[in-house]
Amino acid sequence: MMRKDSPTFEAVGTLDELQAVLLMKNLKKIAEDIGRIMSGKKTKVNLVTEIEKLEKKVIPVNKFMIFSNKKAVYLNWVRTIVRRAERRMVKLEDKKELEYLNKLSKYFYLLAIIEEQK
């Protein structure tokens, strides 16, 4: 029997929280990918392509961002949950999932910046 504070439960619990927050704003494709990570399946969203598109829209940032736009604040909050999930997954040593989560945090950071720069 696994303890509730085991690294696996910590990781899955954080991914579950992330999925719930994603579904609050109807981000179904990414939420489905988080579900795939929790069940050990391969993710489907190509974040590299999405990040490249977003990077073309961002005005370069050379300072620490403090978001004030409501949507940007939400997107940054999602990013922080992704980063926590990534830290929890480190203990499980699943490099493929860590790479996905790392890219996902960058994706949400770029979305937040774009929203803030509107």
C-alpha positions as CSV (number, residue, x, y, z in Angstrom):
1,M,0.0,0.0,0.0
2,M,1.3,3.4,-1.0
3,R,1.3,6.3,1.5
4,K,-0.7,9.4,0.6
5,D,2.5,11.6,0.8
6,S,4.4,9.3,-1.5
7,P,6.1,11.0,-4.6
8,T,3.6,9.2,-6.9
9,F,0.6,10.5,-5.0
10,E,2.1,14.0,-4.8
11,A,2.7,14.0,-8.6
12,V,-0.6,12.6,-9.6
13,G,-2.4,14.9,-7.1
14,T,-0.7,18.0,-8.6
15,L,-1.5,16.8,-12.1
16,D,-5.1,16.3,-11.1
17,E,-5.2,19.9,-9.7
18,L,-3.7,21.2,-13.0
19,Q,-6.3,19.3,-15.0
20,A,-9.1,20.8,-13.0
21,V,-7.7,24.3,-13.4
22,L,-7.3,23.8,-17.2
23,L,-10.9,22.7,-17.5
24,M,-12.1,25.8,-15.7
25,K,-11.3,27.7,-19.0
26,N,-12.2,24.9,-21.3
27,L,-8.6,24.0,-22.3
28,K,-9.6,20.4,-23.1
29,K,-6.8,19.3,-25.3
30,I,-4.1,20.1,-22.8
31,A,-6.3,18.8,-20.0
32,E,-6.6,15.5,-21.9
33,D,-2.8,15.4,-22.2
34,I,-2.5,15.8,-18.5
35,G,-4.9,12.9,-18.1
36,R,-2.7,10.9,-20.4
37,I,0.4,11.6,-18.3
38,M,-1.5,10.5,-15.2
39,S,-2.5,7.2,-16.9
40,G,1.0,6.6,-18.4
41,K,0.0,7.3,-22.0
42,K,1.7,9.4,-24.7
43,T,0.7,13.1,-24.9
44,K,-0.8,14.4,-28.2
45,V,-0.4,18.2,-28.2
46,N,2.7,19.4,-30.1
47,L,3.9,22.2,-27.8
48,V,7.0,22.9,-29.8
49,T,4.9,24.1,-32.8
50,E,2.5,26.1,-30.5
51,I,5.4,27.7,-28.7
52,E,7.1,28.8,-31.9
53,K,3.8,30.4,-33.0
54,L,3.5,32.3,-29.7
55,E,7.2,33.4,-29.7
56,K,6.5,35.3,-33.0
57,K,3.7,37.3,-31.3
58,V,5.6,38.2,-28.1
59,I,7.3,41.6,-27.6
60,P,10.7,40.7,-25.9
61,V,10.6,41.0,-22.1
62,N,13.7,42.1,-20.2
63,K,12.2,42.4,-16.7
64,F,10.4,40.3,-14.1
65,M,6.7,40.3,-15.1
66,I,4.0,41.2,-12.6
67,F,0.7,40.5,-14.4
68,S,-2.3,42.7,-13.9
69,N,-4.6,41.7,-16.8
70,K,-7.1,39.3,-15.3
71,K,-6.6,36.7,-18.1
72,A,-2.8,37.0,-17.9
73,V,-3.0,36.5,-14.1
74,Y,-5.0,33.3,-14.7
75,L,-2.6,32.0,-17.3
76,N,0.4,32.7,-15.0
77,W,-1.4,30.8,-12.2
78,V,-1.7,27.8,-14.5
79,R,2.0,28.1,-15.3
80,T,2.9,28.0,-11.6
81,I,0.8,24.8,-11.1
82,V,2.6,23.3,-14.1
83,R,5.9,24.1,-12.6
84,R,4.9,22.5,-9.3
85,A,3.7,19.4,-11.2
86,E,7.1,19.3,-12.9
87,R,8.9,19.5,-9.6
88,R,6.8,16.6,-8.3
89,M,7.4,14.5,-11.5
90,V,11.2,15.0,-11.0
91,K,11.1,12.5,-8.2
92,L,9.5,9.9,-10.5
93,E,12.3,10.4,-13.1
94,D,10.1,10.3,-16.1
95,K,12.1,12.4,-18.5
96,K,9.5,12.4,-21.3
97,E,6.8,13.8,-19.1
98,L,9.2,16.3,-17.6
99,E,10.1,17.7,-21.0
100,Y,6.4,18.0,-21.8
101,L,5.7,19.9,-18.5
102,N,8.7,22.1,-19.0
103,K,7.4,23.1,-22.5
104,L,3.9,23.5,-21.1
105,S,5.0,26.0,-18.5
106,K,6.8,28.0,-21.2
107,Y,3.6,27.8,-23.3
108,F,1.5,29.3,-20.5
109,Y,4.1,32.0,-19.8
110,L,4.1,33.1,-23.4
111,L,0.3,33.2,-23.4
112,A,0.3,35.3,-20.2
113,I,2.8,37.7,-21.7
114,I,0.8,38.1,-24.9
115,E,-2.3,38.7,-22.9
116,E,-0.6,41.3,-20.7
117,Q,0.9,43.1,-23.7
118,K,-2.6,43.6,-25.3
